[in-house]
Amino acid sequence: MIGVVVPAHEEQETIAACLRSLRRAACCPGLRGEEVVMVVALDSCTDATGTIARDLGALTIDVAARNVGKARADGAQKALDAGVRWLAFTDADSTVAPDWITVQLALGTDAVCGTVTVDDWSGFSPHVRRQHHATYTDRDGHRHVHGANLGVSAQAYRRAGGFRPLVSSEDVDLVRSLHESGASISWSAAPRVVTSARRNFRAPDGFGATLARAAVSDVASAAASACGGGGS
């Protein structure tokens, strides 16, 4: 059995698209009928996220922490308790490719770190988008870590100690622990995930926050240039 874990805080606008993509991935012929259980960790949700998730076939658990590390950990434990052999993680504002799970498993390693693609750059300047593409490595051998595109065997996850309750960089922390425990890790661009560049990001040091800081820097640079170009 495969477990897919999605942490969610007030995600009623995005969770349906995420789970529908996961349902397609769960039906990939490459899985040969292996069962896939979806777990949505509802972290302090007061909206319809839970109702939508359950309607789409996900198991839900309540987490009152406003802490993505704890949400991922609790969701992972729910999946482990169900007997899964592999844990795949994504985010509620992301969608996965139809072969996402199959590709993770086919890499044959203890863990898989994948890349992400942004679906909508509205709200960001063309300069920020160009800067991202110039500095982001979307190919095999990258060294990015995204909770939106991460997979790990149940055995390696347990050996590494699982996610710690961190409000940000819980994914980076886990990958560091996996490395220290001797896990084999694929840094692959093959498992594809599309994520959002939304401004109302959840993790203060996550992918959305990184883009937001780049946008602020871009505005500051433009303002400095304008002031400097005003003549003597």
N, C-alpha and C positions, 0 to 999 in steps of 0.2 A: 504494500500500500504506500502511496505517496501522499504527503501532507503539504498543502500550500497555506501559508500564513500571511494574513493581511492586517496590519494595525490600522485602526481608523478612529479619528476624532472628528465628529461632525462632517461626515463625508457623503451626505445624501445626494449631492449633485454628481458625484463621480463613481460611487461604489458599484452601480449597476454595470457600467461599461467595463470596469475592472473584472468583475465576477463573470460577466458573459465571455470575456476573452479567456479567462481561466477555464470555464466550462468547455470552450472549444479546444483548449490545450489538453484538457483531460480526456478528450475523445480522439486524440491523435493516434493514428494506426500504429505508430512506432511504440506505443505503450502496451500494445497487445492485450488490451482489456484490463490492465492493472487498475485497481480502484484508486481514485484520487479524492481525498477529503479536503474541503476548503474550510479554513477556520478564520473568522474575522474577530479580532480582539477589539471590542468596543470600549475605547478609552474615554470615559467621561462624555459619552454621547447623549445628547438630549433631543436630537432630531430623528429622522426616519431611517437612519443608516441601518440599524439593526433589523427593522422590518423588511427593508429592501433585501438585505443580505440573506435573511432566512427564506424569503420568497424565492430567491435564486438558488436555494439549496445549500447554503453555507451553514456550518455550525457557528454559533456566536458565544462569546464569553464576555462578561463585563469586567472592566478594569478601571478602577477609579483612581488614576495616578497622574494623568497628563504627563506620561513618561513613555516615550516610544520604546526604550530598551525593555522596560517591564512588560509593555504590551506585546512585543515580539516574543519575549521569554514565556509569558503566560500562554500565548497562542501556540508556540512551539510545544509546550508541555501538554497542551490539550491534544495536539496531533500525535505526540509520542505515546501518550496514554492510550490512543486508539490503535497503536501498533505499527506506525509508519516506519519505513526503512530510509526514507529520504525526505528532507525538509526543503521546500522552495519558498522563498520570500519575495514579495513584491509590495507595492504601496497602493493605497486606495485611489490615487490620482494617476495611476499607470495602467497600461494595457499590455498584455504579453502576446507574442507570436503564437500561432497554432501549434508549432513544434517546440515551444519553449522548454517544457519539461523533458521531452524526449532528447533534445540536444544536450541539456545539462547531464542527463544520465549517460549519454553516449560518450561523453568526454572521459569517463572512466576514472575520475579522481575523487578524492574525499570531499572536495569543495570546489565550487565554481563561482568566480566573480565575473559578472557580465557588465556590459556597457549600457548606456541609455541614450535614446534619441528624443529630442524635444519636439512636440507636435505643434506648438503654437507660440510664436515669438511676439505676439501682439503685446504692447506695453513696454517693449524693450527697443532700444535704438538699433539700427543696422550695425553700428560699431560694436555693440555688445555681442551681437550674434556672430559677427566676423571674428571677434576676439575669442569667443568660445570655440568656434570651429578650428581656429589656429592653434589653440592650446590643448584641446581635448583629443585624446588618442582613442579612436574607435576602430581598433584592430587587435588581433591576437597579440598578447604580450604586454598589453596595457597594464597600468597599476592603479586603476580606479576601483573604488569599493562603493557599491550602491546597495542599500537595503531594498531597493526596487528591483534588483536583478541579482539574486544571491541564492545559491543552493549548497546544501551540505548533507552528508550522510548522517543518519541518526547516531551512529557509533562515534563518528568524529565530533559531532556536536556535543555529545555527552562528555567525551574525553577532554574537550576544550573548556568545558564548564558552562557553555551556553551564553546567552546574552546577559550582560549586566544591566542593572536599572539606570541607564544613562539617558539624559534628555537629548543628547546628540552624539553622533559618532559611535553609537552602539555597534554598528556594522563593522566599522574599522577596528574597534576593540575586539570583536569576535574573530575577525580574520587574523589579527595579531596573535590571539590565543591559539587559533588553529595552527598557525605557522610554528609557534613555540612548542606545540604538542606533537609536531612531526607530521601533520596532515599534508597530503599532496593537494595542491591548489592549481586549478586551471584559470588563467587570466585570459578569458576568451570573449571575442566579439560575436560568437555564433548564436548564443541565446539572445533573442532580440526583445527589447522592451521599449515602449514609447511612454514618456512621462511628461508631466506638465511643467511649465516654467512659471507657475502661478506666484503672485506676490504675497498671498496670504498663506505662506508656507508654515508647516507645523514644527519642524525641528530647527532650532536657532542656528545650528551650524551645518545644516544639510545642504542638498543640491540647490534647492530654491533660494536659500539664504546666500549661497555663493553667487548665484546670478544676481540677486538683489544688490549685493555689495559691489559687484561689477558695474551695475547700472548707476549706483550712487557715485562711484569713482568716475564714470564716464561723464556724468553731469558736472561734477566738480572740475574735471579737466577742461570741459567746454567753457565753463564759467571763467576759469583762469585764463584760457586762451583769449576769450572775449575781452577781459580786462586788460590783458597784456597788449592787445592789438588796438587799443584806443588812442594811440599817439602819445607824444611826450608832453 
